């Protein structure tokens, strides 16, 4: 049993290194502008959101940490999500890669301080809403699957009273503010593509849950919107 847990532990450590020590600093590394306060703001918000949410999850749902660490081993992941889940990861990295290169080559004009601060608040709110969903939902896995071995059931509390997929909603909200925070017009290209992939994934996941998860249709009747209250 201990031998089986070792790969999961090392995978979790690797994910921690990538998410906490590498990805948040991509704009600063690529731009070479270590005096760029917007780049530092993005890095700090990303790191704090990850660490605080995982600490709270580990306290409330310790088994979810293991579930998310070994999501690549899940045999019952939906075939379409084996494509979409990696695309979302790649897309989120591309946004900050393009923003970093944009800063280095000075392709885009700089925004006003007001725009940057509003964008920073937007990123914080988006990441915060997504983290709330992660903390609230014990079944917030890394890929779409029905977790029968973990007693998968509908979660309708917290942010799930607002939209059916608050993790995606918060993530999308935060992503849309990153180009504004980092003053990158070119970063809108991967951001829009990422938004399209996320909406498609939301639609497919919602369809799967309505078909396969007991009680989800009733939940959908009460929480009517998937991502955007009053819209969709």
N, C-alpha and C positions, 0 to 999 in steps of 0.2 A: 504493500500500500504506500509506504514511504517512497519507494522507487517510482511509483506512478505519479506521485505528487511533485517530484523534482522538476520534470519538464514544465509543469504548470507554474511552479515557483519562478523558474528562470525566465519563462515567457513573460510573467507579470513584471519581473525586474527589468527586462528588456523594454517592455512597453513603457515603464516608468521613465527609463533613461531617455527614450525617444521623445515622449510627450513632454517631459518636464525639462530636460537638459538640452534638447536639440531643436525640436520644431518651433517653440516659442521665439527662439533667437534667430531664426532663418532670415527675417528682414534685416536685422542688424548685421549679421554675418555677410550676407550678399551685398549689402549697400556699403559696408565698411564705415558706416557713420555711427560711431558709438556715442555721439552726442545727440542723436535723434531721439527726442523725448517720446514721440509717438511710438517708435519701435520698442522702447523700454516699457511704455504703458501697455502695449499689446502683450509683451512677454510676461509682465507681472500679472496681468489679469488672467491670462491663460494658465499660468502656473498655479495661482491661488485657486482658481475655479477647479482645477483638476485635483489638487491636494485636499482642499477642504471637502469637496464632494466625496472623494474616496474615503476620507477619514470618517465622515458621517455614515456612508454606506457600510463601511466595515463594522461600525458600531451597531447599526440597525439591521442590516442584512449581510452578515459576513460571508454567507454562501454565494452571494452575488459576485463578489470579487473573484472567486474561483471560476464561476460560470463565465464571466467576461474574459478571463485570462485564457480559457481554453476554447473560445468560440470557434477557432479554426478547426477544432477536432469534431465539432458537432456534425454527425452523419445525417441528421434530419433537417438541416438547413434547406430552405426552399432553393431550387436550382437557380431561379432568377436573382436571388439575393447573393449568390456566390459571385455574381457579376456586379451588382449594384453596390454592395457593401464596400468592396475595394475601391470602386469608382468614387464613392463619397470620401474615403480616406485620401485618395490621390488628389481629388478636387480641393479639399481643404488645405493640402500642402501647396498646391499650385497657386492658390490665391496669395499666400505670403511669399512664395518664390517670385512671382511676377511683381509684387509690390516692392520687394527688396531690389530686384533688378531695375525697376522703374526709378527708385530713389537713386541708385548708383549712376544711371545714365541720364537722370533728370528729364525723363520723357514727359511727365505731367506737371502742371503748375501746382503750387502749394495752395492749400485752402486757408481760410481764416482760422484763428484760434477758436472762435465760437463753433465752427463746423467740426473741428477736431474734438472739442470737448463734448458736444452733443453725440458724436459718433462713439466716443469712449463710453458714455453713459449707455448708449444703445448696445454696445458689445457686452457690457457688464450685465445689463438686464436680460439679454438673450442667453448668455451663459448661465446666469442665475436661474432662469426659468427652466432651462434644460437640466441643470443640476438638481433642481427641486423634483423633477420627474424621475430622475435616476434614484434619488434618495427615497422617494415615495413608493416606487415600483420594484418589488423584489424580483420581477421577471424581466427587467430591462436588460436583455441579452445583447450581445454584439451582432448577432444575425437573427433573421426572422425564422422562428421555428416554434412549434407548440411544445413546451417543456413539460411533458407528461410525467417524467421522472421526478420533477420538482413540485408537482401538484399545481401546475399552472392554472390560474383563475383570473377573472377580470379584476382589475384595480380601477376603482372609480372615485378615489378620494384625492385631495390636494389639487394639483393642476389638471388632473383628469376630469374634474368637474367643469373645466373651461373649454378644453379641446381634447379630442381622443388621442392625439399624438403630441403631447407637450414637449417631449424630448426633441423631436424634429422641428417643432414650431420655434422653440427657443434657439436651437442651433441655427436655423435659417435666419431668424431675426438678427442674431449676432453676426453671422457671415455677411449680411447685407450692409453692415456698418463698417466692416474692416477696410474696404477701399477708401471710405471717407476718412477714417482714422489715419490711414497710412498715406493719404494723398496720392492715390494711384488710380487713374482712369483706366489703365490697361487691366488692372485687377478685376474690373467688372466683367471681363470676358469669362474667366474661370468661375467667377461668382454666379453669373447667370446660368452657366452650364451646370454647376453644382446644384443650384436651386431646382432646375428641371429634373435632375436625377433624384433629388430628395422628394419632390412632389410625386414622381412616378413610383418611388419606393413606398411612400405613404399610401398611395392608392392600392398598390398590390398587397401591402401588409394588412390594410384595413379589410380588403376583400377576403384574405386568408383567415383573419381572425373571425369575421362574421360567419364564415363557412365552417370553421373547425373548433373554435373556442366556445364552450357552453356559456351562455349568458351574455355574450358580446353583442348580439343583435339588440337585446333589451337595453344594454348600456348605450349603444349607438342611438337608440330612440330617446334617451335622456340627454346625453351629451351629443348634440346634433352635428357639430362641426369637427372636421379632421384637423385642420391646421389654423385656419383663419376664422375667428368668430364672426358670424354674420355673413360670411362669404362662401367658405368651402370646408 
